[in-house]
Amino acid sequence: MGTVLGEMRNVPWHELQHAYGSASQVPGMLSRIAWGDGPTAEDALSDLGQWIAAPAVFDATVAAVPFLWELAATETVKDRAGVLELLAAILASGHDLHPEWTRAAHDAVVAGRPTAARLAADASSAEAEAEAEAQTHAHARAQAQARQQAVRDAAVRLLAAIDGHICAACPPRAL
C-alpha cells in the first residue's frame, strides 16, 4: 500500500460499525479512493459517505477521518474535493444514541483544519502546475485547473463549516 494509508492496517475495522454493520470493508473503500480512477473513486466516496456519514456518524467514522484527511492532502487522489465534501458531511452529521461518536468524529474533522487551510490557500499548487505542464492539450490543462479549483473551493467551504461549527455534542471552542 505504500505510505498513503499505511497506518490503516493498525485499526481493528472488524470491531467497528458503520450504518450497515461491520466496518471491515472500510479499508477497501479508502483504498479505492486513494488509487482508483475518477469513477472508481467517486463511487467509493459515495458508498463510504452512506456508510459513515449519512444520516449518522459511527465509531468507524471516527477511525476513518484521519485517513480522509490524508487522502485530501495527497495530490494523486483523483477526487480530493469529494473527500473534503465527505469531511464536511461528517461534521454536519451526528448520532443521537451515541453523542460520544458525534463529538469524536467532529473533533477529528476539526483536527484537520490546518490541512484545509493549506488546501484553500494553495492558489498555485505544484499539482496544478505539474499537471498543466505534463498536458499538451488545452482541454486537459483546463480540466486539471478545474480539479484544483474544486479542491480549493471545497476546502474554503469546509473551513467555514469548521469555524462555524456548533452542535449539542461538541463543547464550544475557543477561537
Residue pairs with C-beta under 8 A, 6 or more apart in sequence:
1 8
1 9
1 31
4 34
4 70
4 71
4 74
4 76
5 27
5 30
5 31
5 34
5 67
5 70
5 71
7 67
8 27
8 30
8 67
9 27
11 27
11 63
13 22
13 23
13 24
13 25
13 26
13 27
13 60
13 63
14 22
14 23
14 24
16 22
16 23
16 26
16 58
16 59
16 60
16 63
17 23
17 58
17 59
17 60
18 26
18 51
18 52
18 58
18 60
18 61
19 50
19 51
19 52
19 54
19 55
19 56
19 58
20 51
23 51
23 52
23 58
23 59
23 60
23 63
25 51
26 48
26 51
26 52
26 60
26 63
26 64
29 44
29 47
29 48
29 51
30 44
30 48
30 64
30 67
30 68
30 71
32 40
32 41
32 43
32 44
33 41
33 44
33 45
33 48
33 71
33 77
33 79
33 83
34 71
34 74
34 77
36 43
36 44
36 78
37 78
38 78
38 79
41 77
41 78
41 79
41 82
42 78
42 79
42 82
45 79
45 82
45 83
45 86
48 64
48 86
49 86
49 89
51 58
51 60
52 58
52 60
52 61
52 64
52 90
53 61
53 86
53 89
53 90
53 93
54 89
54 93
55 93
56 93
56 94
56 95
56 96
57 90
57 93
57 94
57 95
57 101
57 102
57 105
58 95
58 98
58 101
59 98
59 101
61 90
61 93
61 101
61 105
62 101
62 104
62 105
62 108
65 87
65 90
65 105
65 108
65 109
65 112
66 108
66 111
66 112
68 83
68 86
68 87
68 90
69 87
69 111
69 112
69 115
71 77
71 80
71 83
72 80
72 83
72 84
72 87
72 112
72 115
72 116
72 119
72 155
73 115
73 118
73 119
74 80
75 125
75 126
75 127
77 83
80 119
80 147
80 151
80 154
81 147
81 150
81 151
81 153
81 154
82 154
84 116
84 119
84 151
84 154
84 155
84 157
84 158
85 154
85 157
85 158
87 109
87 112
87 116
87 158
88 109
88 154
88 157
88 158
88 161
90 105
90 106
90 109
91 105
91 106
91 109
91 110
91 158
91 161
91 162
91 165
92 161
93 102
93 105
94 102
94 106
94 167
94 168
94 169
95 101
95 102
99 168
99 169
100 169
102 167
102 169
102 170
103 169
103 170
106 165
106 167
106 169
106 170
107 170
109 162
110 162
110 165
110 173
113 159
113 162
116 155
116 158
116 159
116 162
117 155
117 159
119 151
119 152
119 154
119 155
120 152
120 155
120 156
120 159
122 148
122 151
122 152
122 155
123 152
125 148
127 148
128 144
128 145
128 147
128 148
131 141
131 144
131 147
131 148
132 141
132 144
132 145
135 141
135 144
163 175
165 173
166 172
